[in-house]
Amino acid sequence: MLPGWVACVPQGRQAQFACVQSRDEDRPLVQWVASEDWTWPTRTLRQVGHRHALARHRRVLMLSPTQYRLATLDVPNDLPRPDWPQAMRWQMKDLVDFPVDDAAIDVLAVPDGASYRARSQLIAVAAGAQLLRPQVEAAHQVKLQWTAIDIEETALRNLCALAAPPERSQALLHVQATHATLVVTFRGELLWSRQIDLTLGHLGQSDDAPRQQALDQAGLELQRSLDGIERSFGQVALAGLLITPMPEQQLLCEHLRPLLYVPVTPYEPTRHLDLTGLPGLARDPLMLNRMLCAIGAALRSD
């Protein structure tokens, strides 16, 4: 088996791929990235598989946010960790719009020590079987079955955790073509997440009025979100908010700084990831923006 994980992130008719090798004593190495047509997933997987020896790598598929649901719930009393997913299945029944009987269920433990609550919590993830099946079958047909399945929030968690200071929580905002996702991490784990109504299209508008309206709305949503985080997880200090790469990164940072009570700074991938083999990627904020979730999903230990 070759070192490093390969992540695949389907996004409509395109899919982003990234291969990342985690290293104990150095920044994770981004070995290669690729953007491929996803009209025919089986054909694309076969072609990328031949080009990059996917059969000799561990492979992770990142789901679209429309394929799964998240819910923060209390940890079941007197149940060992392996039994948590099954216990959550029935609690998720009224929270999703797909059958839970055959849904894929996983749980993420919320780190202790951040909340005022006496009872520990977890984040339950449920993905509908019918929504997963096409991508699972496409990989199976070309004998490149997925080693793991990931979600956007944990991919962004991996990137945020690289920049988080010890014993403080850290927020990260990733604005994409269709939505923006805010995640908060603590001790390398996901503490909280939500989607924000902000897109690259909103920020890239040439008309100042609608762009300003989008900025103001995003600022208000982030103010409310950070206030909620402080109320729920005030046991640890929030170090700040990081804004991931995009052409309007500096514009958004400057707009948010006077509105929020924490420092707002650009997320600089080259400080946390080794991109020396991909100088074009390091210089292209739009390509970095597009590839960031794939890089985050591939940030896994071998």
Stockholm file with secondary structure:
# STOCKHOLM 1.0

chainA/1-302         MLPGWVACVPQGRQAQFACVQSRDEDRPLVQWVASEDWTWPTRTLRQVGHRHALARHRRVLMLSPTQYRLATLDVPNDLPRPDWPQAMRWQMKDLVDFPVDDAAIDVLAVPDGASYRARSQLIAVAAGAQLLRPQVEAAHQVKLQWTAIDIEETALRNLCALAAPPERSQALLHVQATHATLVVTFRGELLWSRQIDLTLGHLGQSDDAPRQQALDQAGLELQRSLDGIERSFGQVALAGLLITPMPEQQLLCEHLRPLLYVPVTPYEPTRHLDLTGLPGLARDPLMLNRMLCAIGAALRSD
#=GR chainA/1-302 SS CCSSEEEEEEETTEEEEEEEECCTTSCCEEEEEEEEECSSHHHHHHHHHHHHTGGGSEEEEECCGGGEEEEEEECCTTCCGGGHHHHHHHHTTTTCSSCSTTCEEEEEECCTTSCSCSSCEEEEEEECHHHHHHHHHHHHHTTCCCSEEECHHHHHHHHHHHHCCTTSEEEEEEECSSCEEEEEEETTEEEEEEEESCCHHHHTCSSHHHHHHHHHHHHHHHHHHHHHHHHHSTTSCEEEEEECCCTTHHHHHHHHTTTSSSCEEECCHHHHSBCTTCHHHHTCHHHHHHHHHHHHHTCCCC
#=GC SS_cons         CCSSEEEEEEETTEEEEEEEECCTTSCCEEEEEEEEECSSHHHHHHHHHHHHTGGGSEEEEECCGGGEEEEEEECCTTCCGGGHHHHHHHHTTTTCSSCSTTCEEEEEECCTTSCSCSSCEEEEEEECHHHHHHHHHHHHHTTCCCSEEECHHHHHHHHHHHHCCTTSEEEEEEECSSCEEEEEEETTEEEEEEEESCCHHHHTCSSHHHHHHHHHHHHHHHHHHHHHHHHHSTTSCEEEEEECCCTTHHHHHHHHTTTSSSCEEECCHHHHSBCTTCHHHHTCHHHHHHHHHHHHHTCCCC
//
